[in-house]
Amino acid sequence: MSPRQKYRLRSRSDREVIREVEPGKHYVDGESGEPFAVVGKLIPLAPSPSSLPYAVENLRLCGCSLEQLVQRDLNDCPHCDRRLPALEG
Ligand SMILES: [Zn+2]
C-alpha cells in the first residue's frame, strides 16, 4: 500500500518534480531557487495498492483505431489527439 499522495510540482521555469507534499510547507527548486507550485495530483490517487502511474489499473484504451493504452488522468489521447471520454465513476 502507498497511502501517501504524490503531487506534481512545477517551478516558473517549468522544471517539474514529483513528490509527496506536506500541507502548509513551501517547496523550492534546489537548482534555480524558484518556488514550486503544486500543479496536479499524481495518479494513482492515494490510497492505492500501486504507486506506479503506468500500472494496468491506471490505464485505459483511448478508443480510436490505434487502440493505445493511455493514462487515465489524460484529457486527450497522446497518440491521436482525440478527446478522451469522461471517466465513469
Ligand atoms: Zn487514440
PDB file of the backbone (N, CA, C, O) and the ligand in Angstrom, with CONECT records:
HET     ZN  A 101       1
ATOM      1  N   MET A   1       0.826  -1.200   0.000  1.00  0.00           N
ATOM      2  CA  MET A   1       0.000   0.000   0.000  1.00  0.00           C
ATOM      3  C   MET A   1       0.857   1.245   0.000  1.00  0.00           C
ATOM      4  O   MET A   1       1.919   1.283   0.622  1.00  0.00           O
ATOM      5  N   SER A   2       0.393   2.261  -0.698  1.00  0.00           N
ATOM      6  CA  SER A   2       1.104   3.531  -0.757  1.00  0.00           C
ATOM      7  C   SER A   2       0.131   4.624  -0.364  1.00  0.00           C
ATOM      8  O   SER A   2      -0.489   5.240  -1.231  1.00  0.00           O
ATOM      9  N   PRO A   3      -0.012   4.874   0.913  1.00  0.00           N
ATOM     10  CA  PRO A   3      -1.067   5.786   1.383  1.00  0.00           C
ATOM     11  C   PRO A   3      -0.773   7.249   1.156  1.00  0.00           C
ATOM     12  O   PRO A   3      -1.667   8.081   1.310  1.00  0.00           O
ATOM     13  N   ARG A   4       0.454   7.591   0.795  1.00  0.00           N
ATOM     14  CA  ARG A   4       0.797   8.998   0.636  1.00  0.00           C
ATOM     15  C   ARG A   4       0.545   9.448  -0.783  1.00  0.00           C
ATOM     16  O   ARG A   4       1.023   8.834  -1.737  1.00  0.00           O
ATOM     17  N   GLN A   5      -0.204  10.517  -0.920  1.00  0.00           N
ATOM     18  CA  GLN A   5      -0.483  11.076  -2.244  1.00  0.00           C
ATOM     19  C   GLN A   5       0.736  11.818  -2.771  1.00  0.00           C
ATOM     20  O   GLN A   5       1.358  12.600  -2.053  1.00  0.00           O
ATOM     21  N   LYS A   6       1.072  11.565  -4.032  1.00  0.00           N
ATOM     22  CA  LYS A   6       2.166  12.306  -4.658  1.00  0.00           C
ATOM     23  C   LYS A   6       1.602  13.431  -5.522  1.00  0.00           C
ATOM     24  O   LYS A   6       0.516  13.312  -6.089  1.00  0.00           O
ATOM     25  N   TYR A   7       2.360  14.528  -5.614  1.00  0.00           N
ATOM     26  CA  TYR A   7       1.931  15.692  -6.382  1.00  0.00           C
ATOM     27  C   TYR A   7       2.990  16.071  -7.397  1.00  0.00           C
ATOM     28  O   TYR A   7       4.178  15.794  -7.229  1.00  0.00           O
ATOM     29  N   ARG A   8       2.523  16.713  -8.452  1.00  0.00           N
ATOM     30  CA  ARG A   8       3.430  17.250  -9.450  1.00  0.00           C
ATOM     31  C   ARG A   8       3.665  18.721  -9.122  1.00  0.00           C
ATOM     32  O   ARG A   8       2.723  19.511  -9.061  1.00  0.00           O
ATOM     33  N   LEU A   9       4.913  19.076  -8.915  1.00  0.00           N
ATOM     34  CA  LEU A   9       5.268  20.469  -8.603  1.00  0.00           C
ATOM     35  C   LEU A   9       6.014  21.057  -9.787  1.00  0.00           C
ATOM     36  O   LEU A   9       6.834  20.390 -10.418  1.00  0.00           O
ATOM     37  N   ARG A  10       5.718  22.324 -10.080  1.00  0.00           N
ATOM     38  CA  ARG A  10       6.369  22.971 -11.217  1.00  0.00           C
ATOM     39  C   ARG A  10       6.883  24.339 -10.799  1.00  0.00           C
ATOM     40  O   ARG A  10       6.209  25.090 -10.094  1.00  0.00           O
ATOM     41  N   SER A  11       8.103  24.645 -11.254  1.00  0.00           N
ATOM     42  CA  SER A  11       8.669  25.967 -10.974  1.00  0.00           C
ATOM     43  C   SER A  11       8.375  26.887 -12.145  1.00  0.00           C
ATOM     44  O   SER A  11       7.865  26.447 -13.175  1.00  0.00           O
ATOM     45  N   ARG A  12       8.697  28.166 -11.987  1.00  0.00           N
ATOM     46  CA  ARG A  12       8.388  29.152 -13.026  1.00  0.00           C
ATOM     47  C   ARG A  12       9.092  28.807 -14.340  1.00  0.00           C
ATOM     48  O   ARG A  12       8.564  29.082 -15.417  1.00  0.00           O
ATOM     49  N   SER A  13      10.269  28.211 -14.255  1.00  0.00           N
ATOM     50  CA  SER A  13      10.986  27.863 -15.481  1.00  0.00           C
ATOM     51  C   SER A  13      10.662  26.440 -15.933  1.00  0.00           C
ATOM     52  O   SER A  13      11.433  25.808 -16.655  1.00  0.00           O
ATOM     53  N   ASP A  14       9.474  25.942 -15.480  1.00  0.00           N
ATOM     54  CA  ASP A  14       8.938  24.687 -15.973  1.00  0.00           C
ATOM     55  C   ASP A  14       9.741  23.452 -15.590  1.00  0.00           C
ATOM     56  O   ASP A  14       9.647  22.421 -16.257  1.00  0.00           O
ATOM     57  N   ARG A  15      10.518  23.543 -14.539  1.00  0.00           N
ATOM     58  CA  ARG A  15      11.108  22.320 -14.007  1.00  0.00           C
ATOM     59  C   ARG A  15      10.065  21.634 -13.151  1.00  0.00           C
ATOM     60  O   ARG A  15       9.349  22.283 -12.389  1.00  0.00           O
ATOM     61  N   GLU A  16       9.980  20.318 -13.279  1.00  0.00           N
ATOM     62  CA  GLU A  16       8.953  19.591 -12.548  1.00  0.00           C
ATOM     63  C   GLU A  16       9.577  18.549 -11.649  1.00  0.00           C
ATOM     64  O   GLU A  16      10.579  17.926 -12.000  1.00  0.00           O
ATOM     65  N   VAL A  17       8.987  18.366 -10.507  1.00  0.00           N
ATOM     66  CA  VAL A  17       9.348  17.253  -9.648  1.00  0.00           C
ATOM     67  C   VAL A  17       8.062  16.574  -9.189  1.00  0.00           C
ATOM     68  O   VAL A  17       6.999  17.190  -9.124  1.00  0.00           O
ATOM     69  N   ILE A  18       8.190  15.299  -8.876  1.00  0.00           N
ATOM     70  CA  ILE A  18       7.085  14.531  -8.327  1.00  0.00           C
ATOM     71  C   ILE A  18       7.451  14.167  -6.900  1.00  0.00           C
ATOM     72  O   ILE A  18       8.481  13.538  -6.655  1.00  0.00           O
ATOM     73  N   ARG A  19       6.615  14.560  -5.972  1.00  0.00           N
ATOM     74  CA  ARG A  19       6.929  14.214  -4.583  1.00  0.00           C
ATOM     75  C   ARG A  19       5.700  14.323  -3.711  1.00  0.00           C
ATOM     76  O   ARG A  19       4.681  14.899  -4.093  1.00  0.00           O
ATOM     77  N   GLU A  20       5.829  13.750  -2.526  1.00  0.00           N
ATOM     78  CA  GLU A  20       4.787  13.948  -1.538  1.00  0.00           C
ATOM     79  C   GLU A  20       4.955  15.343  -0.963  1.00  0.00           C
ATOM     80  O   GLU A  20       6.077  15.828  -0.816  1.00  0.00           O
ATOM     81  N   VAL A  21       3.850  15.982  -0.641  1.00  0.00           N
ATOM     82  CA  VAL A  21       3.956  17.313  -0.052  1.00  0.00           C
ATOM     83  C   VAL A  21       3.214  17.335   1.274  1.00  0.00           C
ATOM     84  O   VAL A  21       2.234  16.619   1.478  1.00  0.00           O
ATOM     85  N   GLU A  22       3.704  18.170   2.158  1.00  0.00           N
ATOM     86  CA  GLU A  22       3.020  18.369   3.428  1.00  0.00           C
ATOM     87  C   GLU A  22       2.282  19.685   3.362  1.00  0.00           C
ATOM     88  O   GLU A  22       2.837  20.676   2.887  1.00  0.00           O
ATOM     89  N   PRO A  23       1.037  19.723   3.827  1.00  0.00           N
ATOM     90  CA  PRO A  23       0.261  20.955   3.771  1.00  0.00           C
ATOM     91  C   PRO A  23       0.957  22.078   4.520  1.00  0.00           C
ATOM     92  O   PRO A  23       1.503  21.870   5.603  1.00  0.00           O
ATOM     93  N   GLY A  24       0.934  23.259   3.940  1.00  0.00           N
ATOM     94  CA  GLY A  24       1.495  24.411   4.609  1.00  0.00           C
ATOM     95  C   GLY A  24       2.981  24.574   4.421  1.00  0.00           C
ATOM     96  O   GLY A  24       3.559  25.582   4.827  1.00  0.00           O
ATOM     97  N   LYS A  25       3.608  23.577   3.802  1.00  0.00           N
ATOM     98  CA  LYS A  25       5.049  23.647   3.603  1.00  0.00           C
ATOM     99  C   LYS A  25       5.349  24.185   2.210  1.00  0.00           C
ATOM    100  O   LYS A  25       4.624  23.888   1.261  1.00  0.00           O
ATOM    101  N   HIS A  26       6.404  24.969   2.083  1.00  0.00           N
ATOM    102  CA  HIS A  26       6.777  25.530   0.791  1.00  0.00           C
ATOM    103  C   HIS A  26       7.965  24.765   0.242  1.00  0.00           C
ATOM    104  O   HIS A  26       8.888  24.396   0.968  1.00  0.00           O
ATOM    105  N   TYR A  27       7.916  24.539  -1.060  1.00  0.00           N
ATOM    106  CA  TYR A  27       8.979  23.788  -1.708  1.00  0.00           C
ATOM    107  C   TYR A  27       9.670  24.663  -2.730  1.00  0.00           C
ATOM    108  O   TYR A  27       9.032  25.409  -3.473  1.00  0.00           O
ATOM    109  N   VAL A  28      10.975  24.558  -2.753  1.00  0.00           N
ATOM    110  CA  VAL A  28      11.787  25.420  -3.603  1.00  0.00           C
ATOM    111  C   VAL A  28      12.694  24.542  -4.458  1.00  0.00           C
ATOM    112  O   VAL A  28      13.255  23.554  -3.985  1.00  0.00           O
ATOM    113  N   ASP A  29      12.826  24.921  -5.719  1.00  0.00           N
ATOM    114  CA  ASP A  29      13.734  24.238  -6.619  1.00  0.00           C
ATOM    115  C   ASP A  29      15.167  24.462  -6.156  1.00  0.00           C
ATOM    116  O   ASP A  29      15.639  25.598  -6.113  1.00  0.00           O
ATOM    117  N   GLY A  30      15.851  23.393  -5.813  1.00  0.00           N
ATOM    118  CA  GLY A  30      17.201  23.500  -5.290  1.00  0.00           C
ATOM    119  C   GLY A  30      18.179  24.095  -6.288  1.00  0.00           C
ATOM    120  O   GLY A  30      19.187  24.674  -5.884  1.00  0.00           O
ATOM    121  N   GLU A  31      17.907  23.967  -7.592  1.00  0.00           N
ATOM    122  CA  GLU A  31      18.850  24.468  -8.589  1.00  0.00           C
ATOM    123  C   GLU A  31      18.639  25.942  -8.911  1.00  0.00           C
ATOM    124  O   GLU A  31      19.592  26.720  -8.963  1.00  0.00           O
ATOM    125  N   SER A  32      17.378  26.316  -9.127  1.00  0.00           N
ATOM    126  CA  SER A  32      17.108  27.692  -9.548  1.00  0.00           C
ATOM    127  C   SER A  32      16.691  28.584  -8.382  1.00  0.00           C
ATOM    128  O   SER A  32      16.699  29.809  -8.503  1.00  0.00           O
ATOM    129  N   GLY A  33      16.330  27.978  -7.263  1.00  0.00           N
ATOM    130  CA  GLY A  33      15.866  28.749  -6.129  1.00  0.00           C
ATOM    131  C   GLY A  33      14.440  29.235  -6.284  1.00  0.00           C
ATOM    132  O   GLY A  33      13.940  29.971  -5.434  1.00  0.00           O
ATOM    133  N   GLU A  34      13.772  28.829  -7.371  1.00  0.00           N
ATOM    134  CA  GLU A  34      12.401  29.274  -7.603  1.00  0.00           C
ATOM    135  C   GLU A  34      11.429  28.434  -6.785  1.00  0.00           C
ATOM    136  O   GLU A  34      11.648  27.244  -6.560  1.00  0.00           O
ATOM    137  N   PRO A  35      10.366  29.067  -6.351  1.00  0.00           N
ATOM    138  CA  PRO A  35       9.377  28.302  -5.600  1.00  0.00           C
ATOM    139  C   PRO A  35       8.610  27.351  -6.519  1.00  0.00           C
ATOM    140  O   PRO A  35       8.322  27.677  -7.670  1.00  0.00           O
ATOM    141  N   PHE A  36       8.289  26.181  -5.997  1.00  0.00           N
ATOM    142  CA  PHE A  36       7.468  25.234  -6.727  1.00  0.00           C
ATOM    143  C   PHE A  36       6.003  25.496  -6.430  1.00  0.00           C
ATOM    144  O   PHE A  36       5.634  25.809  -5.298  1.00  0.00           O
ATOM    145  N   ALA A  37       5.177  25.367  -7.446  1.00  0.00           N
ATOM    146  CA  ALA A  37       3.734  25.411  -7.250  1.00  0.00           C
ATOM    147  C   ALA A  37       3.178  24.027  -7.536  1.00  0.00           C
ATOM    148  O   ALA A  37       3.625  23.351  -8.463  1.00  0.00           O
ATOM    149  N   VAL A  38       2.202  23.604  -6.739  1.00  0.00           N
ATOM    150  CA  VAL A  38       1.555  22.320  -6.981  1.00  0.00           C
ATOM    151  C   VAL A  38       0.653  22.470  -8.202  1.00  0.00           C
ATOM    152  O   VAL A  38      -0.247  23.310  -8.205  1.00  0.00           O
ATOM    153  N   VAL A  39       0.882  21.671  -9.232  1.00  0.00           N
ATOM    154  CA  VAL A  39       0.082  21.786 -10.445  1.00  0.00           C
ATOM    155  C   VAL A  39      -0.806  20.569 -10.668  1.00  0.00           C
ATOM    156  O   VAL A  39      -1.649  20.581 -11.566  1.00  0.00           O
ATOM    157  N   GLY A  40      -0.634  19.530  -9.875  1.00  0.00           N
ATOM    158  CA  GLY A  40      -1.522  18.393 -10.085  1.00  0.00           C
ATOM    159  C   GLY A  40      -1.264  17.280  -9.109  1.00  0.00           C
ATOM    160  O   GLY A  40      -0.190  17.160  -8.520  1.00  0.00           O
ATOM    161  N   LYS A  41      -2.295  16.463  -8.958  1.00  0.00           N
ATOM    162  CA  LYS A  41      -2.168  15.243  -8.179  1.00  0.00           C
ATOM    163  C   LYS A  41      -1.734  14.140  -9.115  1.00  0.00           C
ATOM    164  O   LYS A  41      -2.209  14.056 -10.248  1.00  0.00           O
ATOM    165  N   LEU A  42      -0.851  13.310  -8.659  1.00  0.00           N
ATOM    166  CA  LEU A  42      -0.422  12.209  -9.485  1.00  0.00           C
ATOM    167  C   LEU A  42      -1.352  11.027  -9.268  1.00  0.00           C
ATOM    168  O   LEU A  42      -1.724  10.713  -8.137  1.00  0.00           O
ATOM    169  N   ILE A  43      -1.725  10.376 -10.363  1.00  0.00           N
ATOM    170  CA  ILE A  43      -2.428   9.120 -10.163  1.00  0.00           C
ATOM    171  C   ILE A  43      -1.387   8.042  -9.949  1.00  0.00           C
ATOM    172  O   ILE A  43      -0.274   8.219 -10.445  1.00  0.00           O
ATOM    173  N   PRO A  44      -1.633   6.974  -9.279  1.00  0.00           N
ATOM    174  CA  PRO A  44      -2.895   6.662  -8.633  1.00  0.00           C
ATOM    175  C   PRO A  44      -3.138   7.526  -7.411  1.00  0.00           C
ATOM    176  O   PRO A  44      -2.207   7.864  -6.680  1.00  0.00           O
ATOM    177  N   LEU A  45      -4.387   7.878  -7.197  1.00  0.00           N
ATOM    178  CA  LEU A  45      -4.732   8.651  -6.031  1.00  0.00           C
ATOM    179  C   LEU A  45      -4.598   7.769  -4.794  1.00  0.00           C
ATOM    180  O   LEU A  45      -5.034   6.618  -4.790  1.00  0.00           O
ATOM    181  N   ALA A  46      -4.010   8.303  -3.777  1.00  0.00           N
ATOM    182  CA  ALA A  46      -3.828   7.540  -2.555  1.00  0.00           C
ATOM    183  C   ALA A  46      -5.174   7.344  -1.861  1.00  0.00           C
ATOM    184  O   ALA A  46      -6.032   8.214  -2.013  1.00  0.00           O
ATOM    185  N   PRO A  47      -5.421   6.285  -1.122  1.00  0.00           N
ATOM    186  CA  PRO A  47      -4.527   5.129  -1.060  1.00  0.00           C
ATOM    187  C   PRO A  47      -4.752   4.201  -2.235  1.00  0.00           C
ATOM    188  O   PRO A  47      -5.886   4.001  -2.669  1.00  0.00           O
ATOM    189  N   SER A  48      -3.706   3.653  -2.733  1.00  0.00           N
ATOM    190  CA  SER A  48      -3.798   2.742  -3.870  1.00  0.00           C
ATOM    191  C   SER A  48      -2.827   1.598  -3.655  1.00  0.00           C
ATOM    192  O   SER A  48      -1.765   1.778  -3.060  1.00  0.00           O
ATOM    193  N   PRO A  49      -3.194   0.419  -4.140  1.00  0.00           N
ATOM    194  CA  PRO A  49      -2.264  -0.712  -3.983  1.00  0.00           C
ATOM    195  C   PRO A  49      -1.021  -0.541  -4.838  1.00  0.00           C
ATOM    196  O   PRO A  49      -0.031  -1.242  -4.631  1.00  0.00           O
ATOM    197  N   SER A  50      -1.056   0.377  -5.794  1.00  0.00           N
ATOM    198  CA  SER A  50       0.103   0.550  -6.665  1.00  0.00           C
ATOM    199  C   SER A  50       0.529   1.999  -6.670  1.00  0.00           C
ATOM    200  O   SER A  50      -0.314   2.897  -6.676  1.00  0.00           O
ATOM    201  N   SER A  51       1.825   2.236  -6.667  1.00  0.00           N
ATOM    202  CA  SER A  51       2.313   3.603  -6.790  1.00  0.00           C
ATOM    203  C   SER A  51       2.884   3.831  -8.177  1.00  0.00           C
ATOM    204  O   SER A  51       3.584   4.817  -8.406  1.00  0.00           O
ATOM    205  N   LEU A  52       2.595   2.932  -9.104  1.00  0.00           N
ATOM    206  CA  LEU A  52       3.121   3.058 -10.455  1.00  0.00           C
ATOM    207  C   LEU A  52       2.105   3.750 -11.345  1.00  0.00           C
ATOM    208  O   LEU A  52       1.009   3.225 -11.537  1.00  0.00           O
ATOM    209  N   PRO A  53       2.441   4.933 -11.904  1.00  0.00           N
ATOM    210  CA  PRO A  53       1.487   5.633 -12.769  1.00  0.00           C
ATOM    211  C   PRO A  53       1.085   4.803 -13.979  1.00  0.00           C
ATOM    212  O   PRO A  53      -0.017   4.972 -14.502  1.00  0.00           O
ATOM    213  N   TYR A  54       1.959   3.906 -14.435  1.00  0.00           N
ATOM    214  CA  TYR A  54       1.651   3.135 -15.629  1.00  0.00           C
ATOM    215  C   TYR A  54       1.165   1.732 -15.292  1.00  0.00           C
ATOM    216  O   TYR A  54       1.135   0.867 -16.167  1.00  0.00           O
ATOM    217  N   ALA A  55       0.784   1.492 -14.034  1.00  0.00           N
ATOM    218  CA  ALA A  55       0.208   0.199 -13.693  1.00  0.00           C
ATOM    219  C   ALA A  55      -1.081   0.004 -14.485  1.00  0.00           C
ATOM    220  O   ALA A  55      -1.772   0.969 -14.811  1.00  0.00           O
ATOM    221  N   VAL A  56      -1.394  -1.250 -14.789  1.00  0.00           N
ATOM    222  CA  VAL A  56      -2.521  -1.553 -15.668  1.00  0.00           C
ATOM    223  C   VAL A  56      -3.821  -0.921 -15.177  1.00  0.00           C
ATOM    224  O   VAL A  56      -4.629  -0.459 -15.983  1.00  0.00           O
ATOM    225  N   GLU A  57      -4.025  -0.897 -13.866  1.00  0.00           N
ATOM    226  CA  GLU A  57      -5.290  -0.365 -13.369  1.00  0.00           C
ATOM    227  C   GLU A  57      -5.397   1.141 -13.557  1.00  0.00           C
ATOM    228  O   GLU A  57      -6.464   1.714 -13.334  1.00  0.00           O
ATOM    229  N   ASN A  58      -4.309   1.795 -13.963  1.00  0.00           N
ATOM    230  CA  ASN A  58      -4.347   3.237 -14.188  1.00  0.00           C
ATOM    231  C   ASN A  58      -4.320   3.598 -15.664  1.00  0.00           C
ATOM    232  O   ASN A  58      -4.145   4.761 -16.028  1.00  0.00           O
ATOM    233  N   LEU A  59      -4.497   2.578 -16.520  1.00  0.00           N
ATOM    234  CA  LEU A  59      -4.504   2.826 -17.955  1.00  0.00           C
ATOM    235  C   LEU A  59      -5.876   2.476 -18.523  1.00  0.00           C
ATOM    236  O   LEU A  59      -6.620   1.692 -17.933  1.00  0.00           O
ATOM    237  N   ARG A  60      -6.202   3.061 -19.665  1.00  0.00           N
ATOM    238  CA  ARG A  60      -7.412   2.682 -20.376  1.00  0.00           C
ATOM    239  C   ARG A  60      -7.158   2.818 -21.868  1.00  0.00           C
ATOM    240  O   ARG A  60      -6.200   3.458 -22.301  1.00  0.00           O
ATOM    241  N   LEU A  61      -8.046   2.196 -22.646  1.00  0.00           N
ATOM    242  CA  LEU A  61      -7.911   2.307 -24.095  1.00  0.00           C
ATOM    243  C   LEU A  61      -8.400   3.677 -24.542  1.00  0.00           C
ATOM    244  O   LEU A  61      -9.401   4.178 -24.030  1.00  0.00           O
ATOM    245  N   CYS A  62      -7.701   4.285 -25.492  1.00  0.00           N
ATOM    246  CA  CYS A  62      -8.075   5.636 -25.909  1.00  0.00           C
ATOM    247  C   CYS A  62      -9.334   5.626 -26.763  1.00  0.00           C
ATOM    248  O   CYS A  62      -9.997   6.655 -26.890  1.00  0.00           O
ATOM    249  N   GLY A  63      -9.677   4.483 -27.350  1.00  0.00           N
ATOM    250  CA  GLY A  63     -10.937   4.379 -28.071  1.00  0.00           C
ATOM    251  C   GLY A  63     -10.835   4.587 -29.562  1.00  0.00           C
ATOM    252  O   GLY A  63     -11.828   4.403 -30.266  1.00  0.00           O
ATOM    253  N   CYS A  64      -9.680   4.962 -30.074  1.00  0.00           N
ATOM    254  CA  CYS A  64      -9.540   5.141 -31.518  1.00  0.00           C
ATOM    255  C   CYS A  64      -9.016   3.855 -32.142  1.00  0.00           C
ATOM    256  O   CYS A  64      -8.805   2.859 -31.450  1.00  0.00           O
ATOM    257  N   SER A  65      -8.811   3.886 -33.448  1.00  0.00           N
ATOM    258  CA  SER A  65      -8.393   2.675 -34.146  1.00  0.00           C
ATOM    259  C   SER A  65      -6.977   2.257 -33.765  1.00  0.00           C
ATOM    260  O   SER A  65      -6.584   1.114 -33.998  1.00  0.00           O
ATOM    261  N   LEU A  66      -6.220   3.163 -33.189  1.00  0.00           N
ATOM    262  CA  LEU A  66      -4.866   2.817 -32.770  1.00  0.00           C
ATOM    263  C   LEU A  66      -4.878   1.924 -31.531  1.00  0.00           C
ATOM    264  O   LEU A  66      -3.917   1.202 -31.263  1.00  0.00           O
ATOM    265  N   GLU A  67      -5.981   1.982 -30.779  1.00  0.00           N
ATOM    266  CA  GLU A  67      -6.162   1.173 -29.577  1.00  0.00           C
ATOM    267  C   GLU A  67      -4.951   1.243 -28.665  1.00  0.00           C
ATOM    268  O   GLU A  67      -4.394   0.223 -28.259  1.00  0.00           O
ATOM    269  N   GLN A  68      -4.562   2.450 -28.358  1.00  0.00           N
ATOM    270  CA  GLN A  68      -3.425   2.660 -27.482  1.00  0.00           C
ATOM    271  C   GLN A  68      -3.878   2.738 -26.031  1.00  0.00           C
ATOM    272  O   GLN A  68      -4.953   3.253 -25.722  1.00  0.00           O
ATOM    273  N   LEU A  69      -3.032   2.213 -25.147  1.00  0.00           N
ATOM    274  CA  LEU A  69      -3.288   2.387 -23.719  1.00  0.00           C
ATOM    275  C   LEU A  69      -2.773   3.757 -23.308  1.00  0.00           C
ATOM    276  O   LEU A  69      -1.629   4.119 -23.586  1.00  0.00           O
ATOM    277  N   VAL A  70      -3.628   4.501 -22.648  1.00  0.00           N
ATOM    278  CA  VAL A  70      -3.229   5.827 -22.198  1.00  0.00           C
ATOM    279  C   VAL A  70      -3.518   5.940 -20.708  1.00  0.00           C
ATOM    280  O   VAL A  70      -4.330   5.195 -20.161  1.00  0.00           O
ATOM    281  N   GLN A  71      -2.851   6.871 -20.072  1.00  0.00           N
ATOM    282  CA  GLN A  71      -3.075   7.069 -18.649  1.00  0.00           C
ATOM    283  C   GLN A  71      -4.462   7.638 -18.413  1.00  0.00           C
ATOM    284  O   GLN A  71      -4.942   8.469 -19.185  1.00  0.00           O
ATOM    285  N   ARG A  72      -5.095   7.193 -17.355  1.00  0.00           N
ATOM    286  CA  ARG A  72      -6.490   7.540 -17.103  1.00  0.00           C
ATOM    287  C   ARG A  72      -6.691   9.018 -16.806  1.00  0.00           C
ATOM    288  O   ARG A  72      -7.800   9.528 -16.967  1.00  0.00           O
ATOM    289  N   ASP A  73      -5.655   9.713 -16.382  1.00  0.00           N
ATOM    290  CA  ASP A  73      -5.866  11.109 -15.992  1.00  0.00           C
ATOM    291  C   ASP A  73      -5.627  12.074 -17.153  1.00  0.00           C
ATOM    292  O   ASP A  73      -5.653  13.289 -16.961  1.00  0.00           O
ATOM    293  N   LEU A  74      -5.394  11.540 -18.362  1.00  0.00           N
ATOM    294  CA  LEU A  74      -5.195  12.429 -19.506  1.00  0.00           C
ATOM    295  C   LEU A  74      -6.535  12.861 -20.083  1.00  0.00           C
ATOM    296  O   LEU A  74      -7.505  12.104 -20.034  1.00  0.00           O
ATOM    297  N   ASN A  75      -6.596  14.070 -20.628  1.00  0.00           N
ATOM    298  CA  ASN A  75      -7.808  14.552 -21.285  1.00  0.00           C
ATOM    299  C   ASN A  75      -7.813  14.219 -22.767  1.00  0.00           C
ATOM    300  O   ASN A  75      -8.875  14.024 -23.359  1.00  0.00           O
ATOM    301  N   ASP A  76      -6.629  14.153 -23.367  1.00  0.00           N
ATOM    302  CA  ASP A  76      -6.530  13.888 -24.794  1.00  0.00           C
ATOM    303  C   ASP A  76      -5.567  12.737 -25.033  1.00  0.00           C
ATOM    304  O   ASP A  76      -4.570  12.584 -24.328  1.00  0.00           O
ATOM    305  N   CYS A  77      -5.879  11.939 -26.028  1.00  0.00           N
ATOM    306  CA  CYS A  77      -5.011  10.819 -26.383  1.00  0.00           C
ATOM    307  C   CYS A  77      -3.690  11.360 -26.926  1.00  0.00           C
ATOM    308  O   CYS A  77      -3.695  12.147 -27.873  1.00  0.00           O
ATOM    309  N   PRO A  78      -2.549  10.951 -26.339  1.00  0.00           N
ATOM    310  CA  PRO A  78      -1.263  11.445 -26.827  1.00  0.00           C
ATOM    311  C   PRO A  78      -0.882  10.847 -28.179  1.00  0.00           C
ATOM    312  O   PRO A  78       0.067  11.307 -28.815  1.00  0.00           O
ATOM    313  N   HIS A  79      -1.613   9.829 -28.620  1.00  0.00           N
ATOM    314  CA  HIS A  79      -1.275   9.167 -29.883  1.00  0.00           C
ATOM    315  C   HIS A  79      -2.069   9.749 -31.048  1.00  0.00           C
ATOM    316  O   HIS A  79      -1.521   9.929 -32.136  1.00  0.00           O
ATOM    317  N   CYS A  80      -3.350  10.044 -30.838  1.00  0.00           N
ATOM    318  CA  CYS A  80      -4.174  10.509 -31.949  1.00  0.00           C
ATOM    319  C   CYS A  80      -4.812  11.872 -31.675  1.00  0.00           C
ATOM    320  O   CYS A  80      -5.531  12.399 -32.524  1.00  0.00           O
ATOM    321  N   ASP A  81      -4.554  12.446 -30.494  1.00  0.00           N
ATOM    322  CA  ASP A  81      -5.060  13.777 -30.140  1.00  0.00           C
ATOM    323  C   ASP A  81      -6.570  13.840 -29.991  1.00  0.00           C
ATOM    324  O   ASP A  81      -7.137  14.927 -29.880  1.00  0.00           O
ATOM    325  N   ARG A  82      -7.235  12.675 -29.987  1.00  0.00           N
ATOM    326  CA  ARG A  82      -8.668  12.703 -29.759  1.00  0.00           C
ATOM    327  C   ARG A  82      -8.974  13.025 -28.307  1.00  0.00           C
ATOM    328  O   ARG A  82      -8.227  12.656 -27.401  1.00  0.00           O
ATOM    329  N   ARG A  83     -10.074  13.713 -28.103  1.00  0.00           N
ATOM    330  CA  ARG A  83     -10.539  13.951 -26.753  1.00  0.00           C
ATOM    331  C   ARG A  83     -10.980  12.631 -26.147  1.00  0.00           C
ATOM    332  O   ARG A  83     -11.745  11.887 -26.760  1.00  0.00           O
ATOM    333  N   LEU A  84     -10.498  12.338 -24.943  1.00  0.00           N
ATOM    334  CA  LEU A  84     -10.896  11.091 -24.306  1.00  0.00           C
ATOM    335  C   LEU A  84     -12.223  11.286 -23.588  1.00  0.00           C
ATOM    336  O   LEU A  84     -12.469  12.351 -23.023  1.00  0.00           O
ATOM    337  N   PRO A  85     -13.074  10.278 -23.603  1.00  0.00           N
ATOM    338  CA  PRO A  85     -14.366  10.399 -22.905  1.00  0.00           C
ATOM    339  C   PRO A  85     -14.171  10.549 -21.397  1.00  0.00           C
ATOM    340  O   PRO A  85     -13.171  10.094 -20.841  1.00  0.00           O
ATOM    341  N   ALA A  86     -15.123  11.181 -20.756  1.00  0.00           N
ATOM    342  CA  ALA A  86     -15.046  11.363 -19.311  1.00  0.00           C
ATOM    343  C   ALA A  86     -15.003  10.026 -18.617  1.00  0.00           C
ATOM    344  O   ALA A  86     -15.613   9.059 -19.073  1.00  0.00           O
ATOM    345  N   LEU A  87     -14.289   9.968 -17.525  1.00  0.00           N
ATOM    346  CA  LEU A  87     -14.223   8.725 -16.756  1.00  0.00           C
ATOM    347  C   LEU A  87     -15.543   8.467 -16.066  1.00  0.00           C
ATOM    348  O   LEU A  87     -16.205   9.386 -15.584  1.00  0.00           O
ATOM    349  N   GLU A  88     -15.915   7.196 -16.025  1.00  0.00           N
ATOM    350  CA  GLU A  88     -17.138   6.841 -15.290  1.00  0.00           C
ATOM    351  C   GLU A  88     -16.766   6.526 -13.849  1.00  0.00           C
ATOM    352  O   GLU A  88     -15.687   6.010 -13.557  1.00  0.00           O
ATOM    353  N   GLY A  89     -17.680   6.850 -12.975  1.00  0.00           N
ATOM    354  CA  GLY A  89     -17.475   6.526 -11.565  1.00  0.00           C
ATOM    355  C   GLY A  89     -16.317   7.263 -10.986  1.00  0.00           C
ATOM    356  O   GLY A  89     -16.010   7.102  -9.805  1.00  0.00           O
TER     357      GLY A  89
HETATM  358 ZN    ZN A 101      -6.045   7.445 -29.702  1.00  0.00          ZN2+
END
